[in-house]
Amino acid sequence: MNNPSEVARIKAQIADEYVSGKLALEGLAEGASQHQFITRRMEHMGVLTEQLERVAGEEEVGRFLMGLQ
């Protein structure tokens, strides 16, 4: 693990995106705007996950993502 504060920052961002997408999925909004919002959240999670993998390693990413569910 290179930088613990960088790892914590990326994890927090991933968690925020996950919660935002989940709330949108469970919320009252419907249609294309809801789908686009959720898609953007998931795409950004993918970018952040790649960043986390570079600084913390693949195993850490797997453990973290399993804990989100």
N, C-alpha and C positions, 0 to 999 in steps of 0.2 A: 504494500500500500504506500503510494508516494506521499500524498498530502492528506492527512485526516480531515482537515477543514474543507478541502476541495471535494472529498468523498461525501462528507456530510451535506454540503451545499447541493451537489448533484442529486443525492438521495432525496433531499427535501423537495427539490423541483419535480422529480419523478413522482413522488407521493402527491404533490399538489395537482399535477396533471391527471393522475389516476382518479383522485377524488372529484375533480372537476368533470371529467368524462363520465364517471359513475353517477354523479348527481344529475347531469344532463340526461343520461339514459333513463333515470328513474323519475325525472321531473315531469312537469306538465307540458312542456314544449313538444311540438310534433313537427314532422315534415323535414324538408330539405335543410332548413337552418339548423335544426337539432343534429341532423346527420353530419353536416359540415363542421359544426362545433366539435362533436365527438371525434371526427376524423382528424381535425387539427390537433386535438389533445393527444391522440394516439401516435400521430406522426412525430410530434415533439417528444413524446416519451421514448420513441425509437432513437432519436438523435441523442437524447440524454443518456439512454442506456448504453449507447456506443461510447460516449464520453466516460461513463462510469467504468466500463470494461477496460478502457485504456489506463485508467488510474488505479483501479482496484482489482482487476482480474475477473475472469469469467465466472469463477466459483462464487465470488462475492456478489456478483450481479444476480446469479441464480438464487442464492439464499435471500437476497433482498426482495426480489420480485415475488418469490413464494410467500413472503411475509405480508405483502400488500393485500392478498386475497382474504 
